[in-house]
């Protein structure tokens, strides 16, 4: 049955008018919707344009910051037209002293600054979920400075639990790098167009509290650029496999590197900032020369030692002696030797005892030896004054000793000296 069956002509005309009115309304709404699409497309175009303008503004702000930094470097006489060596404002050269050796040293490490930074991330097991809510794949540390004379020598660390994007969305000055850069741990330097030289190394604290290195130390020369950009470095930025020491995030949570749901990183940085830009100066020279004068130490010819001969001459000549050693043995003619108590006491415990006890010899300053031949006693004294058995043999040969002329002269000399000391002791 049709929708108009049973309706009068008047009713049908009314229904037709209703449909025509509905069509007019729908047509008007369609035109409004079309207009709104155009407005939405315009808003979209304006958003893209705004993004471009904001990026340009950020770039211009970074350029301004870099130029202000250069102005400050020029004010500190660290860049620009520096005084020449002939300038009246140049630092006076040190003056050499007579006989000094001039040495010029060119140092490439005079402005190297070192800094260690430690960063702890706690609640590690919740990190991935929290980052999902934040809409990013990494967390970041606070900013820290290395070289305080350069505003761009400012850094942060970024940690991505699954080696994802390092776009932390915290500070535009630390996000000027390629969007697809991924890694687990990274060092990010403030955006700059000046060059710098860096040496950096990463460490992770283990369960014992010791920091153990992750990767080797890396030394890089960051070149100057026409545009402003960040330097980014990390152990696994250039490797396909990601993860701390190659561990997955699940493995990391159960490893020795996580203590009380926390992980602690350390980075050691050495930096040599370059304060000049190739666009502003014809040449960049970073070595700093300095002239020093080394005073040559006068050479002194050391004569050979005469101590042994000097001590022996005291005995032979009897100079400054304070005791007499008398040898009385059988029918041999007595012999007396002028000696020195301080030498004999130091060299022989037997003589030291004889001189220290209250005995006749000590009182008269004469020590008599009755059971040792004079040549043996003389040989003993020569040995005590020279500490040389060759002197003992020489004395015994000179005195015609049959013991010294035998094949065991060294042993005989030792026996004669020992006998002499035993006689003194008795």
TORZA-157888 format. One record per atom (N, C-alpha, C, O): residue in one letter; x, y, z. Coordinates in steps of 0.2 Angstrom, whole numbers, plus 5000, padded with zeros to 4 digits. Layout:
BEGIN
AXYZ...
This chain:
BEGIN
X500449945000X500050005000X500450065000X500950075004X500350114995X500750174995X500650225001X500150215004X501150265002X501150315008X500550365007X500350385012X500350375001X499750425000X499150394999X498650424998X499050324999X498350294999X497950315004X498150325010X497350335002X496850355008X496850425009X496450445013X497350465007X497450535008X497050575003X496950554997X496750625005X496450675001X496950714997X497550714998X496750744992X497150784988X497450844992X498050854991X497050874996X497350925001X497850895005X498350935006X497750835008X498350805012X498950795008X499450795011X498850765002X499450754998X499850814996X500450814997X499450864995X499850934994X500250955000X500750974999X499950945006X500250965012X500950915013X501450945015X500850855011X501450815012X501950825007X502550825009X501850845001X502350864996X502650924999X503250934998X502350975001X502651035004X503151025010X503651055010X502950975014X503350955019X504050925017X504550945019X503950885012X504650855009X505050905006X505650905006X504750955002X505051004999X505451055004X506051075003X505051065010X505351105015X505951065018X506551095020X505950995019X506450955022X507050955017X507650965019X506950955011X507450955006X507851025006X508451025006X507451075007X507751145008X508251145014X508751175014X507951115019X508351115025X508951075024X509551095026X508951015022X509450975021X510051005016X510650995017X509751035011X510251075006X510551125010X511251135009X510251165014X510551215018X511051185023X511651215023X510951135026X511351095031X511951065027X512551075029X511851045021X512451015017X512851075015X513551065015X512651135013X513051185011X513451215018X514051225017X513051205023X513451225030X514051175031X514551195033X513851115030X514351065031X514951075026X515551065028X514851085020X515351095015X515751155017X516351155017X515451215020X515751275022X516251255028X516851275029X515951215032X516351195038X516951155036X517451155040X516851105031X517451065029X518051115026X518651105028X517751165023X518251215020X518651255026X519251265026X518251265031X518551305037X518951255041X519451275043X518751195041X519251145045X519851135041X520451135044X519851135034X520451125030X520851185031X521451185031X520551245031X520951305033X521251305039X521851325040X520951285044X521251285051X521851235051X522351245054X521751175047X522251125047X522851165043X523451155046X522751195038X523251235034X523651285039X524251285039X523251315043X523551365047X523951335053X524451355055X523651275055X524051235060X524751215058X525251225061X524751195051X525351175048X525851235047X526451235049X525551295045X525951355045X526151375051X526751405052X525751365057X525951385063X526551345065X527051375068X526551285064X527151235066X527751265062X528251265065X527651275056X528251305052X528551365055X529151375056X528051415057X528251475060X528551465067X529051505068X528351425071X528551405077X529251375077X529751395080X529351335072X530051305071X530551355068X531151365071X530351405064X530751455062X530951505068X531451525069X530451515072X530551565078X531051525083X531451565085X530951465084X531451425088X532151425085X532551435089X532151415079X532851425075X533151495076X533751495078X532751545075X532951615075X533151625083X533651665084X532751595087X532951605094X533651575096X534051605100X533751515093X534351485094X534951525091X535451525094X534851545085X535351585082X535551655086X536051665087X534951685088X535051745093X535451725099X535951755101X535351665102X535651645108X536451635106X536851655110X536551605100X537251585098X537651655097X538151655099X537251705094X537651765093X537751805099X538251835100X537251795104X537351835110X537951795114X538351835117X538051735113X538551695116X539251725113X539751725116X539251725106X539851755103X540051825105X540651835106X539551865106X539651935108X539951935115X540451965117X539751885120X540051885126X540751855126X541151875130X540851805121X541551775120X542051835118X542551835120X541751875114X542151935111X542351985117X542852005118X541851995121X541952035127X542452015132X542852045135X542451945132X542951915136X543651905133X544051875136X543751925127X544351915123X544451845122X545051825122X543951805121X544051735119X543951725112X544051665110X543751775108X543551765101X543651835098X543751885102X543551835091X543651905088X544351915086X544751875086X544451985085X545152005084X545552015090X545552065093X545851965092X546251965098X546952005097X547152005091X547252025102X547852065102X548352025099X548451965101X548852045095X549352005092X549952005097X549952045102X550451965096X550951965101X551352035101X551652045106X551352075095X551652135095X551252185099X551552245100X550652175100X550252225103X550452255110X550752215114X550352315111X550552345118X550152315123X550352315129X549552285121X549152255126X549252185127X548952155132X549752155123X549852085124X550252065131X550552115133X550152015133X550451985139X551251985138X551451955133X551552025143X552352025142X552651955142X552451915146X553151945138X553451875137X553951875143X554251925145X554051815146X554551805151X555251815148X555351795143X555651845152X556351855150X556751795152X556751775158X557251775148X557651725150X558251745155X558451805154X558451705158X559051715163X559651685159X559651645155X560251705161X560851685158X560951605159X560851585164X561051575153X561151505153X560551465153X560551405153X559951495152X559251465152X559151435145X559351465140X558751375145X558551345139X557851365138X557351355142X557751395132X557051415130X556651365127X556951325123X556051355130X555651295127X554951325126X554651355130X554651315120X554051335118X553551275118X553651225115X553051275122X552551225122X551851245119X551551295121X551651205115X550951215112X550451165115X550551105114X550051185119X549551145123X548851145119X548551195118X548551085119X547951075116X547451045121X546851025120X547651055127X547251035133X547151085138X546951065144X547351145137X547351195142X546651215144X546551235150X546151205140X545451225141X544951165142X544351175142X545251105143X544851055144X544551055151X544851055156X543851045151X543551045158X543150975159X542950945154X543250945165X542950885166X542350885171X542350935175X541850845170X541250845174X540950775175X540950745169X540850755180X540450685181X539750705183X539650755187X539250665181X538550685182X538250615184X538250565180X537850605190X537550545192X536750555192X536550615194X536450515189X535650515188X535350455190X535550395188X534850455195X534550395197X533850395195X533450455195X533550345192X532850335190X532550285195X532750225194X532050305199X531750265203X531050245201X530750275196X530750195204X530150165201X530150145194X529750155190X530750105193X530850085186X530350045183X530150045177X530049995187X529549955185X528849985182X528549955179X528750045185X528150085182X528350135177X527950165174X528950135175X529250195170X528850185163X528650235161X528750125161X528450115154X527750145154X527550175149X527350125159X526650145159X526650215160X526150255157X527050245164X527050325165X527250355159X526950405157X527750335155X527850365149X527350365144X527250405140X526950305144X526350295140X525850355141X525550385136X525750365147X525250425149X525550485147X525150535145X526250495147X526550565145X526550565138X526650625135X526450515134X526450515127X527150525124X527250555119X527650495127X528350495125X528650425127X528350385130X529250415124X529550345125X530250345129X530550295130X530350405132X530950415136X530850465141X530450505141X531250455147X531250505152X531950545152X532350515148X531950595155X532650635155X532850665161X532350675166X533450675162X533750705168X533650785168X533350815164X533850815174X533850885174X534450905170X534950865168X534550965168X535050995165X535651005169X535651015175X536250995166X536851005170X537451035166X537451025160X537851075169X538351115165X539051075165X539151045170X539451085160X540151065160X540651115160X540951125165X540651165155X541051215155X540651285156X540251295152X540751315162X540251365164X540451435160X540051475161X540951435156X541151495152X540751485146X540751535142X540351435144X539951425138X539251405140X539151355142X538851455138X538151435139X537851375136X537351345138X538151355130X537951295127X538251235129X538051175127X538651235134X538951175137X538551155142X538751145148X537951135140X537451115145X537151045142X537051045136X536951005146X536850935144X536250905148X536050935153X535950855145X535450815149X535550745147X535850725142X535350695151X535350625149X534650605148X534150625151X534550555143X533850535141X533950455142X534450425140X533450425145X533350355145X532750325143X532150345145X532750285138X532150245135X532150175137X532650135134X531750145141X531750085143X531750025138X532049975139X531550045132X531549995126X531950015120X531749995115X532350065122X532750095116X532350125111X532450115105X531850165113X531450195108X531650265106X532250285107X531150315104X531350375102X531650425108X531450415114X532050465107X532350505112X532050575112X532350625115X531550585108X531150655108X530850655115X530250625116X531150695120X530850695127X530350745128X529950745133X530250795123X529750845123X529750885130X529250905133X530350905132X530450945138X530751015137X530551065140X531251015132X531551085130X531751085123X532151035121X531451135119X531651135112X532351135111X532651115106X532751175115X533451175114X533851105115X534451105113X533451055117X533750995117X533450935113X533450875114X533050965108X532750915104X532850935096X532450905092X533350965095X533550985088X533950925085X534550945084X533650875084X534050815081X533550775077X532950785078X533750725073X533250685069X532750655073X532950625079X532150655071X531550625075X531650545076X531450525081X531950515071X531950445071X532550415075X532750355075X532950455079X533550435083X533250395089X532850425093X533550335090X533250295095X533850265099X534450255096X533750255105X534350225109X534050215117X533550235118X534450175121X534250165127X534450225132X534050245136X535150245131X535350295136X535750345131X536150325127X535650405132X535950455127X536150515131X535850535136X536750545129X536950615131X536750665126X536950655120X536350715128X536150765123X536450835125X536350855131X536750865121X537050935122X536550985119X536250975114X536551045122X536151105120X536251115113X536851115111X535751135109X535751155102X536251215101X536251265105X536651205096X537251255095X537451245088X537351195085X537751305085X538051295079X538751305079X539151305074X539051305085X539751305086X540051235087X539651195089X540651225085X540951165086X541251155093X541251205097X541351095095X541651075102X541951005101X541850965097X542350995106X542750925107X542550895113X542550925118X542350835112X542050795118X542450725119X542650695114X542450705125X542650635127X542150615132X542050655138X541750565131X541250545136X541250465137X541350435132X540950445143X540850375144X540350365149X540250405154X539950315148X539350295152X539550245157X539950195156X539250245163X539350195168X538650175171X538150225171X538550115174X537950095177X538150065184X538650025185X537750085189X537950065196X537649995197X537049975195X538149945200X537849875201X537649865208X537549915212X537449805210X537149795217X537649805222X537349825228X538249805221X538749825226X538949895227X539249915231X538649935223X538750005223X539250035219X539450095219X539549985215X540150005210X539850025203X539449995201X540150085201X539950105194X540450065189X541050065189X540050025184X540449985179X540250015172X539750035171X540750025168X540750055162X540250015157X540249955157X539850055153X539450025148X539750055141X539550115140X540150015138X540450045132X541150075133X541250095139X541450085128X542150125128X542050195129X541550225127X542550235131X542550305131X542650325123X542950295120X542250375122X542250395115X542450475114X542150515118X542850485110X543150555109X542950575102X543050545097X542550635102X542250655095X542450735095X542450775099X542550755088X542550825087X541850845083X541750825078X541450885087X540850905084X540950965080X541151015083X540850955073X541051015069X540551075070X539951065072X540751135068X540351195068X539851185062X539951145057X539251215062X538751205057X538451275055X538451325059X538051275050X537751335048X537051335051X536751395052X536851285054X536151275057X536251255064X536751225066X535751275068X535851255075X535551175076X535051165074X535951135080X535751065081X536051045087X536551075090X535850995090X536050955096X536550905094X536550875089X537050895099X537450835098X537150785103X536950795108X537050725100X536750665104X537250605103X537450585098X537450575109X537950515109X537650465114X537350485119X537750405112X537550345117X537850285115X538050275109X537850235119X538150165118X537850125112X538150095109X537150135112X536850095107X536450135102X535950105099X536650195100X536250235095X536350205088X535950215084X536950185087X537150165080X537050085079X537250055074X536850045084X536749975084X536049955083X535549995085X535949905079X535249885078X534949855085X534349865086X535349815089X535149785095X535149845100X535649875101X534549855104X534549905109X534449865116X534349805116X534549905121X534549885128X535149885132X535749875129X535049905138X535649905143X536049845143X535749795145X536649845141X537149785141X536749725137X536849665138X536349745132X536049695128X535449665131X535149615128X535149695137X534649665140X533949695138X533949745136X533449645138X532749675137X532549715143X532849705148X532049755143X531849785149X531549735154X531749755160X531249685152X531049635158X531749605161X531749595167X532249585157X532849565160X533149615164X533449595169X533149675162X533449725166X533149735173X533549745178X532549725173X532149735180X532349685185X532349695191X532549625182X532849575187X533549565187X533749515190X533949615185X534649605185X534949645191X534649675195X535649635191X536049665196X536049745196X536249785201X535849775190X535849845189X535249885192X535249945193X534749845194X534149875197X534149855205X534049795206X534149905209X534149895216X533549935219X533549995218X533149905223X532549935225X532149975220X531950025221X532049935214X531649965209X531950035206X531650075204X532650045207X532950105205X533650085201X533950035202X533750125196X534350115192X534750185192X534450235192X535450175193X535850235193X536350235187X536750195187X536350295184X536850305178X537350355180X537250405185X537950355177X538450405178X538750415171X538850375167X538850485169X539250495163X539850545165X539750585169X540450525162X541050565163X541150605157X541150575151X541250665157X541250705151X541950755152X542050775157X542250755147X542850805146X542650845140X542550815134X542650915140X542550955135X543051005134X543251045138X543151025127X543551075125X543151125121X543051105115X542851175123X542451215119X542751255114X543351285115X542451265108X542751305103X542351375103X541751365101X542651425104X542351485105X542351525098X542051585098X542651505093X542651535086X542251495081X542151435082X541951535076X541551495071X541851505064X542151565063X541951455060X542251465054X541951525049X542351555045X541351535050X541051595046X541251665049X541151715045X541551665054X541751735057X542551745057X542751805057X542951695057X543651705057X543951665051X543651605049X544451685048X544751655043X545051585045X545051535041X545351575051X545651515053X545551505060X545451555064X545451445062X545351425069X545951385071X546151335069X546251415077X546851385080X546751375087X546651425091X546751315089X546551295096X547151285101X547051295107X547751275098X548351265102X548551325105X548551375102X548751325111X548951385115X549651375117X549951335120X550051425114X550851425115X551051455121X550751515122X551551435124X551851465130X552551455130X552851395128X552951505132X553651495132X553951495139X553751535143X554251445141X554651445147X555351435146X555651415141X555651445152X556451445152X556651395157X556551405163X557051345155X557251295159X557951315161X558451325157X558151325168X558751335170X559151275170X559051225174X559651275166X560051215165X560551205172X560851245174X560451145175X560751135181X561551115179X561751075175X561951155183X562651145181X562851075183X562751045188X563251055178X563550985179X564150985184X564551025184X564050935188X564550925194X564950865193X564550805193X565550865192X565950795191X566050775198X566450805202X565750715200X565850685206X566450645206X566550595202X566950655210X567550615211X567450545214X566950535217X567950505212X567850435215X567850435223X568150485225X567550385226X567550385233X568250375236X568650335233X568450415241X569150405244X569050385252X569450385256X568350365254X568250355261X568650295263X568950305269X568750245260X569150185262X569850205263X570150185268X570150245258X570850255259X570950305264X571450305268X570450355265X570550405271X570550375277X570850395282X570050325278X570050295285X570650255286X570850245292X570850215281X571450175282X572050225284X572550205288X572150285281X572650325282X572650345290X573150365293X572050355292X571950375299X572350315304X572650335309X572250255302X572550205306X573250195305X573650195310X573450205298X574250195297X574550255300X575150245303X574350315299X574650375302X574550385309X574950425312X574050355312X573850375319X573650435320X573650465326X573350475315X573150545317X572450535321X572050495319X572450585326X571850595330X571650525333X571050515335X572050485335X571950425338X571850435345X572050485348X571450385349X571350395356X571350335360X571150325365X571650285356X571750215360X572350185356X572450185350X572750145360X573350105357X573150035358X572950005363X573249995352X573149925352X573849895352X574249895347X574049855357X574749825358X574649745357X574249715360X575049725352X575149655351X575749625354X576249645352X575649575359X576249545362X576149465361X575649445364X576549435357X576449365355X577149335355X577549345351X577249285360X577849245360X578449285360X578549335363X578949255355X579549295354X579549345349X580049375348X578949355346X578949405341X578949475344X578749485350X579249525340X579349595343X578649625344X578249615339X578549655350X577849685351X577749735345X578149765343X577049745344X576849795339X576249835342X575849815345X576349905341X575749945344X575449985338X575850015333X574749985338X574450025333X573950075336X573650065341X574050135333X573650195336X572950195332X572950195326X572450185336X571750175333X571250225336X571450265339X570650215334X570150255336X569550215339X569250175335X569350235345X568850195348X568150205345X567750155345X567950255342X567350265339X567250215333X566750185331X567750215329X567750165323X567750095325X567350055323X568250075330X568250005332X567649985335X567349925335X567350025339X566650015343X566150005338X565649955339X566050045333X565550035328X565649975324X565149935322X566249955322X566449895318X566449835321X566349775318X566549835328X566649765331X566349765338X566449815342X565849715339X565549715346X566049695351X566049715357X566649665350X567149645354X567549705357X567549715363X567749745352X568049805354X567549855358X567749885363X566949855356X566449895359X566449875367X566349925371X566449815368X566349785375X566949805379X566949825385X567549795375X568149815379X568249885381X568549895386X568049925377X568050005378X567550025383X567650075386X566949985384X566450015388X566549985395X566250015400X566849935397X566949905403X567449935407X567949965404X567349945414X567949965418X568449915419X568449875423X568949925415X569549875415X570149925414X570149975412X570749885415X571349925415X571449955408X571750005407X571349915403X571449935396X571050005395X571350045392X570450005397X570050065396X570250125400X570250175397X570550115406X570850175409X571450195407X571550255406X571850155404X572550175402X572550195394X573050215391X571950185391X571850195384X572350145380X572550165374X572550085383X572950035379X572549975380X572349955385X572549935374X572249875374X572749825372X573049825366X572949775376X573449725375X573149655373X572749635376X573449635367X573249565364X573849525364X574349545362X573749465368X574349425369X574349355365X574949325365X573849335362X573849275359X573749275352X573549225349X573849335349X573749345341X574449375339X574649425341X574649345333X575249375330X575149445328X574549465326X575649485329X575549555326X575249565319X574849605318X575549525314X575249525308X574449515307X574149545303X574249465311X573549455311X573149505314X572649525311X573449535319X573049595323X573049655318X572549685317X573649665314X573649725309X573149705304X572749755301X573049645302X572649625296X571949645298X571449665295X571749625305X571049635307X570949705307X570349725305X571349745310X571249825310X571149855303X570749895302X571549825298X571449855291X570749835289X570449875285X570549775290X569849755288X569349795291X568849815288X569449805298X568849845302X568849915299X568349945299X569449945297X569450015294X569250015287X568950075284X569249965283X569149965276X568549925274X568249935268X568349875278X567849825276X568049785269X567549775265X568649775268X568949745262X569449695264X569949705267X569249625262X569749575263X570349575259X570849545261X570349615253X570949625250X571449655254X572049645253X571249705258X571749735263X572049685268X572649685269X571649635270X571849585274X572449545271X572949535274X572249525265X572749485261X573449525260X573949495260X573349585258X573849635257X574349635263X574949635262X574049645269X574449655275X574849585276X575449585278X574449525276X574749465277X575349455272X575849425274X575249475266X575749455261X576349505263X576949485263X576249565265X576749615266X577149585273X577749595273X576849555277X577149535283X577449465283X577649435288X577349435277X577649375276X577249315279X577549265281X576649325280X576249275283X576149215278X576049215272X576249155281X576249095277X575549075276X575349045271X575049105280X574349085279X574049125273X573649095269X574349185272X574049225266X574349205260X574049215254X574949165260X575249145254X574949075251X575149055246X574549045256X574248985254X573648995249X573449045248X573448935246X572848945241X572248965244X571748985240X572148955250X571548975254X571649045258X571449045264X571949085254X572049145258X571549185261X571549215266X570949185257X570349215260X570149185266X569949225271X570049125266X569849085273X570349095278X570149105284X571049095277X571549105282X571449175285X571549185291X571349225280X571249295283X570649295288X570749335293X570149265286X569549265290X569749235297X569449255302X570049175297X570249145303X570749185307X570649185313X571249225304X571649265308X571249325311X571349335317X570749345308X570449405310X569949375316X569949415321X569649325315X569249295320X569649275327X569449285332X570249255326X570649235332X570849295335X570849295342X570949355332X571149415335X570549435339X570649465345X569949435337X569349455340X569249415346X569049435352X569349345346X569249305351X569749315357X569649315363X570349335355X570949355360X570749415364X570749425370X570449465360X570249525364X569649515368X569649545374X569149475366X568649455371X568849425377X568549435382X569349385377X569649345383X569949395387X570249375393
